[in-house]
Amino acid sequence: MFKMLGQHIPLLAIGGLFLYVLCRSIVESLEARRFSKKHGCQPAPRIHQSSLLFGLDLFKKLKHDIENRTRLEENTRYALVTGNRTSTAVVLGQSFVSTTDPENVKAVLATNFNDYGIGPRISAFGPLLGRGIFTADDVHWEHSRALIRPGFTRAQVADLDSVETHVQNLLKRLPPDGVTVDLQPLFFNLTIDNATDFLFGQSINCQASPEGSEAWNFAEAFDNAQIKLQKKAQLGKLAFLLRDPECEHACRLVHQFVDSYIRKALGPSGHGTKTGRYNLLNELAAACPDEIQLRNELLNVLLAARDTTASLLSSIFYFLARYPTAWTRLSEEVNELHGEFPDYEKLKNMRYLKSVLNETLRLLPPVPTNTRFARAHTVLPRGGGPKGLSPVFVAKGTPVFYSVYTMHRLPEIYGYDAAAFRPERWLAESPPLRPGWGFLPFNGGPRICLGQQSALTEASYTVVRLLQTFDRLAVRDEKPWQENLGLTMSNFNGTKVALWKRA
């Protein structure tokens, strides 16, 4: 008898496990139904798909859009054609909610902040960034934010001497009058030089280094690792199945490069010392002697400080080259400085410059989409029911995807010409434009970008200095803007223009 029973133990175990999973699924389903009913939730529209079980058809569609660099465009087209601002779907067996409704985004990022986390971002991007301000939740995130916050005081943001040094290096690399140049890679080199100056107290001087140098190899490895990890992250829960030796090599190279600066900062005694001009590494090392944590925090900040600002600058000149009236009006405002280098206060008072930055950030936000994961059963305030006005139930574990790119193009926020580049909309509108949560180039809520003012100041200063040097700008590539999506966004076709120096 015992022998026969022993033979059936595997089957009994499997059956018991199946019964447990089934019972748990039923209990969770009942709990979710009660929660949804209690909060008056109604279902949101479902994105049309034929395969509801695993969502393979939608996965293929998303993959096709990404490969054709039309994902953002297609997402926007869906929202504008259907009128749906919130919808649901299934991709690779995972149900998710997609929203472009400012009220829902506000709920996710602020009102119900504690109901959401960043989910698998740490596992997806941890190989490069480790656990830092962009890849952590809860106490780890709070600790990272507290460590980094002192680096973004007004005094640090207003110190433009180092920015001028790197802008001078940029100006030396711009070709003679009328020669075609792609500004985008030059802006990425500019911002990594400025960012490493701020982070390490010593710039890697990518602009002055030849291709193949240590600085170039570091920058290239940082870019390659981001691209490969972004592709891996698109697999969601199946990301662990993809192993990429090239990505691992790029991450190692990045880590070794940053570690060399950290060892210098910690010094023989193992304690950071504050000497010379401000740099974030010395400040962090004085408070935290852990080499791995220092590396993680520095790489998290480098990602934001370098890539988002370079993306913004590239997009600004993409638009200015195509809208000569905007170039002319901005030049007139710059001329009011009478050749003086702008300081922080002067930059803040340049209204048309600010409107150009806002309009660029609206149409081409450096971080166009984002995702949060429900940590408990929760609700979005609207999007459900026949009129889309009822709350929407979000089950624990559900990803909530929100597209800032699409939200910035909604006609109910920005008017009938929401797709057009028109900086004047930020000036004398009647009634004045107050998009609120409908304008989120730097995120919002407790996780709003600490470096927002730093990025805007660096970009503003660079724009002014280029307009003080050149009085004419022309397009040298009529190709349309094409999304190049990584952890941040840039133009796949670059920013090819011609510039003419002032007489």
VMD Tcl script that draws the C-alpha trace (Angstrom):
set ca {
  {0.00 0.00 0.00}
  {2.77 2.41 1.01}
  {4.66 1.42 -2.11}
  {1.63 2.25 -4.27}
  {1.14 5.51 -2.38}
  {4.78 6.41 -2.93}
  {4.37 5.90 -6.64}
  {1.55 8.45 -6.67}
  {3.26 11.12 -4.55}
  {4.47 13.14 -7.59}
  {0.96 13.12 -9.05}
  {-0.56 14.06 -5.69}
  {1.95 16.89 -5.31}
  {1.17 18.24 -8.77}
  {-2.54 17.93 -8.12}
  {-2.21 19.67 -4.76}
  {-0.21 22.47 -6.29}
  {-2.77 22.88 -9.06}
  {-5.59 22.97 -6.50}
  {-3.72 25.55 -4.41}
  {-3.12 27.79 -7.42}
  {-6.75 27.43 -8.49}
  {-8.11 28.27 -5.03}
  {-5.74 31.20 -4.66}
  {-6.75 32.50 -8.09}
  {-10.44 32.29 -7.14}
  {-9.87 34.09 -3.82}
  {-7.82 36.84 -5.50}
  {-10.45 37.23 -8.20}
  {-13.20 37.64 -5.60}
  {-11.12 40.15 -3.63}
  {-10.44 42.15 -6.78}
  {-14.13 42.12 -7.70}
  {-15.13 43.37 -4.23}
  {-12.49 46.11 -4.34}
  {-13.58 47.21 -7.80}
  {-17.26 47.31 -6.81}
  {-16.50 49.20 -3.59}
  {-14.80 52.00 -5.57}
  {-17.42 52.15 -8.32}
  {-14.99 51.04 -11.01}
  {-15.98 50.36 -14.61}
  {-13.82 48.67 -17.27}
  {-11.75 50.87 -19.56}
  {-11.84 50.28 -23.35}
  {-9.72 47.33 -24.45}
  {-7.25 47.76 -27.27}
  {-8.42 45.54 -30.12}
  {-6.48 42.29 -30.24}
  {-7.29 38.78 -31.37}
  {-5.15 36.88 -28.88}
  {-6.48 37.79 -25.44}
  {-4.73 34.95 -23.60}
  {-1.12 35.82 -24.28}
  {-1.40 38.95 -26.40}
  {1.08 37.72 -28.99}
  {-0.53 39.78 -31.74}
  {-0.12 43.02 -29.80}
  {3.44 42.07 -28.88}
  {4.21 41.61 -32.58}
  {2.56 44.96 -33.34}
  {4.62 46.74 -30.69}
  {7.79 45.03 -31.90}
  {7.01 46.10 -35.47}
  {6.40 49.71 -34.39}
  {9.64 49.81 -32.40}
  {11.67 48.39 -35.29}
  {10.09 50.92 -37.68}
  {10.60 53.75 -35.18}
  {6.89 54.57 -35.08}
  {5.90 53.41 -31.60}
  {5.23 56.91 -30.24}
  {3.46 57.98 -33.41}
  {1.21 54.91 -33.39}
  {0.37 55.34 -29.72}
  {-0.61 58.96 -30.39}
  {-2.62 58.03 -33.48}
  {-4.59 55.46 -31.45}
  {-5.44 58.02 -28.75}
  {-6.52 60.70 -31.23}
  {-8.50 58.41 -33.56}
  {-10.36 56.44 -30.88}
  {-10.67 59.26 -28.37}
  {-9.62 56.81 -25.64}
  {-7.34 58.34 -23.05}
  {-7.15 55.16 -20.98}
  {-7.28 51.57 -22.23}
  {-6.29 48.03 -21.31}
  {-4.64 45.16 -23.15}
  {-2.63 41.96 -22.73}
  {0.97 41.52 -23.88}
  {2.81 38.21 -23.42}
  {0.22 37.13 -20.87}
  {0.53 40.32 -18.81}
  {-2.49 42.61 -18.47}
  {-1.62 46.30 -18.45}
  {-3.25 49.72 -18.42}
  {-2.21 52.51 -20.78}
  {-3.17 56.12 -20.10}
  {-2.60 59.62 -21.45}
  {-5.08 61.27 -19.07}
  {-3.35 63.91 -16.90}
  {-5.63 63.12 -13.94}
  {-4.66 59.46 -14.06}
  {-0.97 60.29 -14.41}
  {-1.31 62.59 -11.40}
  {-2.86 59.74 -9.41}
  {0.00 57.40 -10.32}
  {2.82 59.86 -9.65}
  {1.43 61.88 -6.76}
  {-2.03 61.32 -5.27}
  {-1.62 57.55 -4.91}
  {2.19 57.57 -5.00}
  {2.55 54.80 -2.41}
  {0.35 52.47 -4.46}
  {2.96 52.27 -7.24}
  {6.59 51.28 -7.68}
  {9.09 51.05 -10.51}
  {8.76 47.26 -10.61}
  {11.39 45.31 -12.56}
  {13.43 48.39 -13.54}
  {16.18 47.42 -11.09}
  {16.54 43.96 -12.63}
  {16.33 45.36 -16.17}
  {18.84 48.19 -15.80}
  {20.68 47.07 -12.68}
  {23.56 45.53 -14.66}
  {24.53 49.06 -15.74}
  {23.10 51.45 -13.15}
  {22.90 49.31 -10.02}
  {20.53 50.44 -7.26}
  {20.29 54.23 -7.38}
  {17.79 57.06 -7.53}
  {16.20 55.87 -10.81}
  {16.27 52.14 -10.08}
  {15.11 51.97 -6.45}
  {11.95 52.26 -4.40}
  {11.12 52.94 -0.75}
  {13.99 53.53 1.69}
  {16.66 52.89 -0.94}
  {15.15 55.59 -3.17}
  {14.71 57.99 -0.25}
  {18.34 57.48 0.77}
  {19.61 58.03 -2.78}
  {17.54 61.18 -3.19}
  {18.76 62.57 0.13}
  {22.38 61.91 -0.87}
  {22.07 63.60 -4.25}
  {19.79 66.55 -3.44}
  {22.58 68.87 -2.13}
  {24.22 68.73 -5.56}
  {21.31 70.59 -7.15}
  {21.05 73.70 -5.00}
  {20.62 77.08 -6.66}
  {24.30 77.87 -6.04}
  {25.42 74.77 -7.94}
  {22.97 75.31 -10.80}
  {23.93 78.98 -11.17}
  {27.68 78.23 -11.49}
  {28.14 78.47 -15.26}
  {31.94 78.77 -15.50}
  {32.47 75.09 -16.28}
  {29.61 75.12 -18.80}
  {31.33 77.98 -20.65}
  {34.58 75.98 -20.77}
  {32.85 73.07 -22.48}
  {30.80 75.32 -24.77}
  {34.08 76.87 -25.93}
  {35.30 73.38 -26.83}
  {32.07 72.82 -28.75}
  {32.45 76.07 -30.70}
  {35.97 75.04 -31.75}
  {34.54 71.90 -33.34}
  {31.85 73.54 -35.42}
  {32.87 73.76 -39.10}
  {33.28 76.93 -41.22}
  {30.34 78.85 -42.60}
  {27.78 76.79 -44.48}
  {29.41 73.38 -43.98}
  {27.00 70.61 -42.96}
  {27.37 69.38 -39.39}
  {25.40 66.93 -37.28}
  {24.94 68.73 -33.97}
  {23.48 65.74 -32.13}
  {26.70 63.77 -31.43}
  {28.47 67.04 -30.62}
  {25.81 67.85 -28.02}
  {26.18 64.38 -26.48}
  {29.94 64.94 -26.20}
  {29.35 68.41 -24.72}
  {26.96 67.18 -22.06}
  {29.07 64.18 -21.03}
  {32.04 66.51 -20.60}
  {30.01 68.88 -18.45}
  {28.33 66.06 -16.53}
  {31.60 64.30 -15.66}
  {33.09 67.64 -14.60}
  {30.20 68.04 -12.16}
  {30.23 64.40 -11.05}
  {33.95 63.65 -10.76}
  {35.47 67.12 -10.45}
  {37.33 66.35 -13.65}
  {35.87 66.21 -17.16}
  {36.67 63.25 -19.37}
  {37.11 65.80 -22.20}
  {35.40 63.70 -24.82}
  {35.23 66.72 -27.14}
  {39.01 67.08 -27.15}
  {39.78 63.35 -27.31}
  {40.27 61.30 -30.47}
  {38.02 58.38 -31.34}
  {39.32 55.22 -29.70}
  {40.51 57.10 -26.62}
  {39.53 56.01 -23.12}
  {36.94 58.81 -22.93}
  {35.35 57.81 -26.24}
  {35.33 54.13 -25.29}
  {33.59 54.97 -22.02}
  {30.93 57.10 -23.72}
  {30.38 54.45 -26.40}
  {30.09 51.65 -23.84}
  {27.61 53.71 -21.81}
  {25.46 54.22 -24.92}
  {25.66 50.59 -26.07}
  {24.76 49.21 -22.65}
  {21.66 51.42 -22.50}
  {20.47 50.35 -25.95}
  {20.92 46.65 -25.24}
  {19.31 46.79 -21.80}
  {16.34 48.71 -23.21}
  {15.77 45.96 -25.78}
  {16.03 43.35 -23.05}
  {13.53 45.23 -20.87}
  {10.95 45.06 -23.67}
  {10.64 41.32 -22.98}
  {9.12 42.05 -19.58}
  {9.09 39.02 -17.30}
  {10.93 36.98 -19.94}
  {13.93 39.33 -19.95}
  {15.96 36.87 -17.88}
  {16.03 34.51 -20.87}
  {18.21 36.89 -22.90}
  {21.93 36.91 -22.13}
  {24.08 39.39 -24.02}
  {27.88 39.09 -23.58}
  {28.43 42.38 -25.45}
  {26.16 44.18 -23.00}
  {27.96 42.60 -20.04}
  {31.31 43.72 -21.48}
  {30.03 47.29 -21.96}
  {28.77 47.41 -18.36}
  {32.13 46.17 -17.05}
  {33.98 48.83 -19.03}
  {31.70 51.57 -17.67}
  {32.10 50.33 -14.10}
  {35.88 50.11 -14.31}
  {36.09 53.64 -15.68}
  {33.93 55.15 -12.92}
  {35.60 53.06 -10.22}
  {38.97 54.63 -11.04}
  {37.57 58.07 -10.09}
  {35.96 56.68 -6.95}
  {39.23 55.18 -5.71}
  {40.93 58.55 -6.13}
  {38.15 60.30 -4.21}
  {38.22 57.86 -1.32}
  {41.99 58.14 -1.07}
  {44.39 55.94 0.92}
  {42.46 56.41 4.16}
  {39.21 55.25 2.62}
  {37.41 58.49 3.42}
  {36.27 61.16 0.96}
  {37.78 64.59 1.25}
  {36.24 67.87 0.09}
  {38.80 69.87 -1.83}
  {38.73 72.39 -4.65}
  {35.63 73.21 -6.70}
  {32.38 71.42 -5.95}
  {31.88 67.96 -7.38}
  {29.25 65.41 -6.49}
  {31.65 62.50 -5.97}
  {33.56 64.22 -3.17}
  {30.30 65.19 -1.48}
  {28.95 61.66 -1.71}
  {32.23 60.04 -0.66}
  {32.30 62.15 2.51}
  {28.89 60.76 3.47}
  {29.08 57.25 1.99}
  {32.39 55.37 1.64}
  {30.79 52.35 -0.07}
  {32.36 52.10 -3.55}
  {29.49 50.19 -5.15}
  {26.84 52.60 -3.90}
  {28.93 55.56 -5.03}
  {29.22 54.07 -8.51}
  {25.49 53.39 -8.66}
  {24.54 56.93 -7.63}
  {27.00 58.53 -10.06}
  {25.83 56.45 -13.02}
  {22.18 57.16 -12.25}
  {22.88 60.90 -12.24}
  {25.10 60.68 -15.32}
  {22.26 59.13 -17.29}
  {19.98 62.07 -16.53}
  {22.59 64.83 -16.64}
  {24.06 63.80 -19.97}
  {21.42 62.16 -22.12}
  {18.34 64.25 -21.39}
  {20.14 67.58 -21.90}
  {21.79 66.42 -25.13}
  {18.43 65.20 -26.41}
  {16.84 68.56 -25.57}
  {19.59 70.58 -27.28}
  {19.43 68.42 -30.41}
  {15.67 68.85 -30.62}
  {15.85 72.62 -30.08}
  {18.13 73.08 -33.08}
  {16.09 70.60 -35.11}
  {13.12 72.94 -34.69}
  {15.01 76.23 -34.98}
  {16.48 75.13 -38.32}
  {12.98 74.43 -39.64}
  {11.26 77.50 -38.20}
  {13.26 80.59 -39.25}
  {10.79 82.95 -37.59}
  {11.53 81.31 -34.23}
  {15.29 81.58 -34.90}
  {14.91 85.28 -35.77}
  {12.81 86.11 -32.72}
  {15.15 84.20 -30.40}
  {18.17 85.95 -31.97}
  {16.56 89.32 -31.24}
  {16.14 88.38 -27.59}
  {19.75 87.16 -27.40}
  {20.95 90.42 -28.98}
  {19.55 92.29 -25.98}
  {22.48 90.88 -23.98}
  {24.83 92.98 -26.17}
  {27.38 90.17 -26.34}
  {27.62 89.62 -22.58}
  {27.67 86.02 -21.38}
  {24.34 85.29 -19.67}
  {24.21 84.51 -15.98}
  {21.54 82.48 -14.21}
  {19.23 85.44 -13.58}
  {19.46 86.73 -17.16}
  {18.60 83.28 -18.51}
  {15.54 83.10 -16.26}
  {14.28 86.42 -17.63}
  {14.52 85.44 -21.31}
  {10.85 84.71 -21.96}
  {11.04 83.64 -25.59}
  {14.00 81.34 -24.87}
  {11.93 79.71 -22.14}
  {8.99 79.30 -24.52}
  {11.25 77.62 -27.11}
  {12.49 75.18 -24.47}
  {8.95 74.47 -23.25}
  {7.64 73.89 -26.77}
  {10.54 71.57 -27.58}
  {10.04 69.64 -24.33}
  {6.34 69.41 -25.14}
  {6.74 67.92 -28.61}
  {9.94 65.92 -28.06}
  {10.28 65.11 -24.35}
  {13.63 63.35 -23.69}
  {11.79 60.68 -21.66}
  {8.62 60.18 -23.73}
  {7.06 57.24 -21.87}
  {7.22 55.64 -18.46}
  {5.70 52.79 -16.48}
  {4.72 52.18 -12.88}
  {3.58 48.91 -11.30}
  {0.69 48.65 -8.85}
  {1.94 47.41 -5.48}
  {-1.60 46.86 -4.21}
  {-5.11 46.96 -5.61}
  {-5.79 50.59 -6.52}
  {-7.82 52.75 -8.91}
  {-7.31 55.39 -11.56}
  {-9.80 58.26 -11.12}
  {-11.32 58.04 -14.61}
  {-11.31 56.26 -17.94}
  {-13.92 53.57 -17.25}
  {-17.51 53.17 -18.37}
  {-19.28 54.29 -21.56}
  {-18.26 57.94 -21.16}
  {-14.82 57.30 -19.66}
  {-15.70 59.12 -16.45}
  {-15.76 56.20 -13.99}
  {-12.77 54.97 -11.96}
  {-10.70 52.14 -13.42}
  {-9.61 49.19 -11.28}
  {-5.87 48.42 -11.31}
  {-5.01 45.03 -9.86}
  {-1.89 44.47 -7.79}
  {1.10 43.82 -10.07}
  {-0.44 45.53 -13.10}
  {1.85 47.81 -15.13}
  {0.43 51.28 -15.80}
  {2.04 52.72 -18.93}
  {1.77 56.46 -19.53}
  {2.89 58.38 -22.59}
  {4.02 61.94 -21.96}
  {4.70 62.22 -25.71}
  {1.04 61.58 -26.52}
  {-0.32 63.59 -23.61}
  {1.64 66.62 -24.85}
  {-0.23 66.38 -28.16}
  {-3.79 66.25 -26.85}
  {-5.99 68.95 -28.44}
  {-8.09 69.34 -25.28}
  {-4.94 70.63 -23.54}
  {-3.01 72.41 -26.30}
  {-5.68 73.30 -28.84}
  {-6.36 72.42 -32.47}
  {-2.69 72.95 -33.44}
  {-1.28 70.71 -30.71}
  {0.97 68.92 -33.23}
  {2.58 72.17 -34.43}
  {5.76 73.80 -33.14}
  {4.56 77.19 -31.91}
  {6.56 78.64 -28.98}
  {4.18 81.60 -28.81}
  {1.55 79.37 -27.19}
  {3.55 79.71 -23.94}
  {3.48 83.52 -24.03}
  {0.39 85.70 -24.51}
  {-2.38 83.16 -24.87}
  {-5.95 84.13 -24.03}
  {-6.80 82.37 -21.83}
  {-3.20 81.68 -20.72}
  {-1.89 78.15 -21.22}
  {-1.88 76.27 -17.93}
  {-1.47 72.58 -18.78}
  {-0.79 71.47 -15.19}
  {-0.25 67.71 -15.16}
  {-0.63 67.79 -18.95}
  {2.98 69.01 -19.20}
  {5.47 66.58 -17.64}
  {8.89 66.71 -19.31}
  {10.59 66.10 -15.96}
  {8.05 63.76 -14.35}
  {6.04 64.88 -11.34}
  {5.22 64.15 -7.73}
  {7.80 62.99 -5.15}
  {10.00 61.54 -7.93}
  {10.16 64.76 -9.95}
  {13.60 65.19 -11.50}
  {16.06 66.80 -9.08}
  {18.17 68.03 -11.97}
  {15.37 69.86 -13.78}
  {16.77 73.36 -13.24}
  {20.30 72.19 -13.94}
  {19.28 70.71 -17.31}
  {17.25 73.78 -18.30}
  {20.07 76.12 -17.31}
  {22.75 74.18 -19.20}
  {20.55 73.93 -22.30}
  {19.56 77.62 -22.12}
  {23.15 78.77 -21.72}
  {24.34 76.63 -24.63}
  {21.57 77.92 -26.92}
  {22.35 81.55 -26.08}
  {26.08 81.11 -26.63}
  {25.51 79.51 -30.03}
  {23.18 82.32 -31.08}
  {25.76 84.85 -29.90}
  {28.27 83.14 -32.20}
  {26.10 82.41 -35.26}
  {23.49 84.60 -36.93}
  {22.18 82.12 -39.49}
  {20.99 78.51 -39.38}
  {19.79 76.24 -42.19}
  {18.48 72.68 -42.54}
  {20.82 70.21 -44.21}
  {18.64 67.11 -44.00}
  {14.93 67.15 -44.89}
  {14.28 63.71 -43.38}
  {11.45 63.72 -40.83}
  {12.13 63.27 -37.16}
  {12.39 59.54 -36.29}
  {12.33 58.18 -32.79}
  {15.46 56.53 -31.44}
  {14.32 55.03 -28.15}
  {16.65 53.99 -25.37}
  {16.41 55.03 -21.75}
  {16.00 58.48 -23.29}
  {14.91 59.57 -26.77}
  {16.80 61.18 -29.63}
  {16.40 61.65 -33.39}
  {17.55 58.63 -35.39}
  {18.44 60.98 -38.26}
  {20.43 63.38 -36.08}
  {20.40 67.19 -36.30}
  {22.14 68.04 -39.58}
  {22.39 71.79 -40.14}
  {24.65 74.54 -41.44}
  {25.69 77.57 -39.39}
  {27.15 80.95 -40.36}
  {29.20 83.04 -37.94}
  {28.27 86.58 -37.06}
  {30.26 89.21 -38.90}
}
mol new
graphics top color blue
foreach p $ca { graphics top sphere $p radius 0.5 }
foreach p [lrange $ca 0 end-1] q [lrange $ca 1 end] { graphics top cylinder $p $q radius 0.2 }
display resetview
